[in-house]
Amino acid sequence: MERYDPARMERSTRDLVARASFLEVTEGRGTPNGGVWIDVSHLGAEVVERNFRGMVRRCRDFGRDLARGPVEVGPTTHFMMGGVVVDTACRTAIEGLFAAGEDTGGVHGANRLGGNGVAESTVFGGIAGDVMADFVAGRSTSRHGDVAVGAVIERLTAPLERRGGDLYGLQRELREVMWERAGLVRDGEGLKAAVAAAERIGGELGRVGVPGGPGFNLAWQDWLNLTSQATVARLIATSALARTESRGAHYRSDFPAPSTAPLYIVRVQSRAGEASVSMEPVALTRATPAGAARVSSMVEIGD
């Protein structure tokens, strides 16, 4: 951490520590397994065991003693700051669709403080539950046309009737391209490659088949998940490509500094099947943040 934040060292912000770990590995100074070493043994075994009981137990499950020696670690996807746009009552742009917690965007800003994810899900989960209960009270059951429902069923069950394709090869490819091109360190060319890969993988999934029937079919579940993941991956990379600055957990090596422009939100919305990108100024209603405070990119789902 002396190379990245000599004043705070390992007490630096989580985005900088994660990025530092990633860069050490990519520049050839990582461990043989592609990680870095974390060592808190200088605090004393008693202090570590008292303050980090859960992590000490978890590390010992893997044969490492966090209290007395170094442990091999690596950055990973931990939390999404962006997500579906909601109002203060957890309503989305689609009537009857509510969202809360990590699925939503805008609560944490450009970087999440430790522990606030639990507070978010607790607070907004409770709000969503109350609002949904009021929403359905006294409403008649909604009936969609058989044609519309049948079309959805046909689309989602189509892979059960097909054969061929490499579902798990596409899954690995999407994971790799998002980690390498849209992960902790980004740039324009990499993000464009990620958008193209996500679009191509999404198209190929429309031709992939899965064996077995609909009953407890894990391969079919993986196909359904990967179809959604390809869509989300495209939205993430598209949003990141639009933000030509570095801000919080969003770091672009081709734009390493925060922009001096007024704070803004990036929204990606579906319009006629295409991703439409727009930017809106941050509405500062209670306080004006000093320096480089930011609200993270958000993705709005709907037409």
HELIX and SHEET records of a PDB file:
HELIX    1   1 MET A    9  ARG A   11  5                                   3    
HELIX    2   2 ARG A   14  THR A   26  1                                  13    
HELIX    3   3 SER A   41  LEU A   43  5                                   3    
HELIX    4   4 ALA A   45  ASN A   51  1                                   7    
HELIX    5   5 ARG A   53  ASP A   61  1                                   9    
HELIX    6   6 GLY A  101  ASP A  103  5                                   3    
HELIX    7   7 ASN A  116  VAL A  136  1                                  21    
HELIX    8   8 ASP A  146  THR A  157  1                                  12    
HELIX    9   9 ALA A  158  GLU A  161  5                                   4    
HELIX   10  10 LEU A  167  ARG A  181  1                                  15    
HELIX   11  11 GLY A  188  LEU A  205  1                                  18    
HELIX   12  12 LEU A  218  ALA A  242  1                                  25    
SHEET    1   A 2 VAL A  36  ILE A  38  0                                        
SHEET    2   A 2 VAL A  71  VAL A  73 -1                                        
SHEET    1   B 3 GLU A 274  PRO A 281  0                                        
SHEET    2   B 3 TYR A 264  ARG A 271 -1                                        
SHEET    3   B 3 MET A 298  VAL A 299  1                                        
END                                                                             
